[in-house]
Amino acid sequence: MNQIIEDFFAKENGNGESREDMVKSGFVSIVGLPNAGKSTLLNALVGQKIAITSKKAQTTRNQIMAVYDDERGQIVFHDTPGIHKAQNKLSVYMESVAEKALGNGDLILWIVDSTEQKGKKEEQILSLLSHSKRKILLVLNKMDLLGGEEALERKKAEYRDCLPFVGIVGVSAYKNQGLEELLETIFSFLPYGPRYYDEDTVTDLPVREIAKELIREQALYKLDKEIPHGIAVLIDSMQERKNGIWDVKATLVCEKESHKGIIIGKAGCMLKSIGSGARIQIEKLLEAKVNLQLFVKVRKDWRENPAYLQEYGYREQK
């Protein structure tokens, strides 16, 4: 993040250009518990599906960057994995990514599921946030399920004295409610600076990475219990034909032979279902027809193997 800023100003100084056209701009980290709606909120704010979503915990595994840009300026969001108790090397990595976000950027958005009672897990995040030197904006999500403004105000009062928040905003990411107030509040706390990315940039994720996550999302939707948490997805090949159709081959990696059978399903029905749902989403991403082929292989206990974690893209950024 700091390198982006340094590179920009080095370029400006080298060209001798004026900085008079600076706008409100900065970096905003999104943190919270699993299932608080962080990824749904990110997608709603930028108006495009960047991060996958599901009702299962640990859906987001890596930090995801997305850019919001309008006449006021530019917000560079970083969505993070839900903060949770680590159970294996993969979740240790995810926890590290989330906690590092507390020390980065100009502003932290703490996303809270407003329908849940404040408990030990929220207290854990409050303890982490209390050590951050960043400004913290509390976002109470799912306000449409609270039952009105009075209930929202009671929920705000429940959190108001927990930390010196710069503000508390109620939103419904699912129903796109309160998003403009949230954006206006974010901009009010950002410094003046450059646009770090072109106005048309929405994310820095490669298309292959997004396609991989869209396949994993379908596995999360369609598979039960712990099986989808033990799945990684690899894009083996991704090529566009002359007629505009994309050929995509991908492999679902699981941890046990018994899981492989469940993922494939009777006569391949489950794998076909995962592939059908993923193909629709990838076609929306590419705005083109897609021929998607899925395969399944076993890598025993890959979530505990540092080499596999590296291979599957779970490596910490320096």
N, C-alpha and C positions, 0 to 999 in steps of 0.2 A: 504493500500500500504506500509506504513512504517513498519507495523507488518510483512509483508512478508520478508522485508529486515532484520529486527531484528531476525526473526526466522532462516533465512539462516545462518547468521553469528554466532548465538548461536550454531547452529549445527556444523559449521565448527570449532569453537573454542573448542567445546566439544570433537570432534574427533581428534583435533590436526592436521588437514589436511592443506596443503599448499594452498595459494590462487594464485599461480603463473599461473594457467591456466585460469585466468579471461579473459573475452572478452568484447567487447563493448556491453553494455546492459543498458536498462532503460525503463522508462514509458513515453508514449506519448499520450496526450489528443487531440482528434479530435473535433473541434468546428466549428460552422458556422450557417448560416441561414437554415431554412427548404428548401429542394429541391436543396441544393448546391451540393449534391452527396456524402455526408460523408459516408453513409453506402455502397454505390456502390464502393467507393474507398477502404474501409476497406475489403470488400469481395475480391476485385481484388488483394490487397496486400498480403493477406494470402492464396489466391488461393482456397477459399472454401466459400460457402454461410453461413455466420454466422448471419448477420444482414439482416432483410427484407427491401425491397425497394419498393417505388411507387412514382408517381408524385404528390401525395397528401401531404400537409404539415402535420407535427406532426406524421409521420410514426414511427419514433423511440421514444419510451416512457421511456425506461430505459437506464442506462449506460451499454454498451456491451463491454466485454473484449475479445480481440483476440491476438494471439501470432504469430509473424513472427520470424523464426529461420533459420540461415544459418551459414556458416563457419566464418562469420564476428562477429556474436554474436546474441543477442536476443532483439527484440523490443516488448514490451507489450503495445498494443494499447487499448485505451478506447474511444469508440464512444459514443457520447452524443446526447440527443434530440436537435433539431434545436432551436436556441435562438429566441424567439418570445414573443409577448405581451400576458401575461396570461389572460385567459378568464373564467377559473373555477379552482376548487381545483386540478384537474388532471394536468392542464397546469401550475399551480403554482409549483407543484411538479416537473414537467419536466424542468421548467425554473431553479429551484433550483439545480437540478442535473447538468444541463449544466454549470451554473455559478460557481459551486464548482470546476468543472474541471479546471477552469482557475488558481486555486491555487495549483494544484497537478501535480506531475510528473516532468520530466526533460526537456520536450519540449512540446510546444503547436503547433498543426497544425491548422491554420485557413484556412478552405476550402471556396473558393469563386467561385461562378458561373461566369466564365469570360465572358459569353454572356450577362450578366445583367449590366446595368449602376450603378455605385456607387451612393447610395442614403442615405436616412435617416436611413434605417435599418442597412446598413453597418457602418454608423457613430455610431450607438448605440453599435455595437460590438467593434468598434475601441475604444470607450470610456471605455468599460469593460476591453479590453485587455491592455489599457494604465496603468491600476492599477495592472496588474499582474507582478510578479517578475520573471516569467519564460521566457526562450528563446522562441521566436515566429517565426515560419517558415510559410510564406504565400504560399498557394498552389492554383494556378489558374486552376480550373477544367474546363472540356469541351473545351479544347483548339482546338480540332478537328473541332469545329463549328465556330472558329474565322476567318478562311480564310488565315492562313499562319503565318510565323515567325514575319513579320513586325507588324501584328495586335497584336500578343502576346507581343511583346516588348512595344507597345504603352500601352497595359493594365498593364504591369509591371511598366511602368513609372507613370501611374495614381496612383498607390498605394505606390510607393517606398518611398516617403517622409512622409507617414502617421504615421509610427511607425519605430523604429529601428529594423526592421526584421533582423534575422540572415541570411535570404536568401529568394528568391522568385523562385518557381519552377512551370512550366506549365505541366499539365498532362491531359489525357483523361482517367478517370476511366472506362468508358464504353468500350473504344477501347483498353485499356491496354497500352496506350502510356505515356512515361515519367516516368514510375513506377520505373525503375532501377535507374534513376537519383535521384528520390525522396528518395528511400531507401538509396542510397549512401550518400545523404545529411543528412538524419536523423542520420545515424550511425556516421557521422563526428562530430555531436554535443552531442553524448551520452558519458557518462563516462565509464571507465572500471569497470567491476563488474562481478558478478556471473550470470549464467543462472538461473532465478528465477523459471522457469517451465521446466519440462522434454521436450526434443526436439520434442516429438510427440504431445505435447499439442497444441491445436489450440484455444480452448476457455474454460472458466470455467462454461459456461452455461450448465445446465442439459439438456438431450435430450428432456424431457417433455417441458421445457421452449422454446426450439427452435421449437418444433412441434406446440406449442401454437401460436407462432409468425407467423409460416408459414400459419396457418389457418387464422389469422387476416390479413395477407398480401393479401390473396385471396379476403377477404371482401373489402379491400381497392381498389383492382383492379376492382371488379365487381359491387359495389354499388355506387350510385351517391350522390353528394352533401355532407351534413353533417352526414348522417347516419353512415358511417363506423367509424367516429371519436367518436361516442357514443357506440362503441362495445368493450367489453372485452371478452377474451376467457379463459375458464377454461378447463383443461384436467381432466376429471372425472376418467378415468382409462386408463392404457396403459400396455398391457401384451403380451408377446410373447408365441405363441403356440409351441408345440413340433416339429411341421413341419416347424417352422421358420416364419410363418405368424404372423404379429402383429395386435392385436385388439385394436383400439383406439376409445374411446368415449369422445366427447368434447361438451361443451355448449357455445354458443354465447350469451352473455348478452347484451341486449340493453336497452334503456331508456324509450321507449314508446310502447304501444300496436300497434300503427299504424306502427312503425318501424318493429315490429315483423312480421307483415303480409308482408311487403316488402322484408325482409330478407328471409322469407320462399318462397315467390313467388307463382304464380299460379300453383296449383297442386304440389307444392314443387320444382319447376324448379330452382329457384334462389339458394336455399340451396343445391340442388344437384350439381349445377354448382360450388359453392364455395367448396363443399366437393371434387368434382372431381379434381379441380386444386390443392387443398391442399394435397390430397392423393398422387398425382404424386411427389410433393416436399418432402413429408415425406418419401416416398419410396426411394428417392435419399439419404435422410439423413440416413436412417436406412439400406440402401442397402438390402431391403427385401420387400416382398409383404405386403400391409397394407389393413386392413378392417377398414374403417373410418366411424363412425356414428356421425352425428351432431344433436344437439338439440338447441332450442332457448328459452330463458326466459327473462322476463322483470324485471328490477330493476330500478324503477323510479329515474331519476337524480342521478345515481350512481357516476357520476364524481364529484359531490358536497358532497358526503358522505364519511367522513374519514374512517369509518369502512369498507365500500365496497372497498375503495382504498387499504387498508391494505390487505383485503382478496384476491384481484385480483393481488397482487404482487407489488403495487406501494407504496413502503415504503422506506424512505431514509436510506442509510447505515450510521452507526456511524463512 
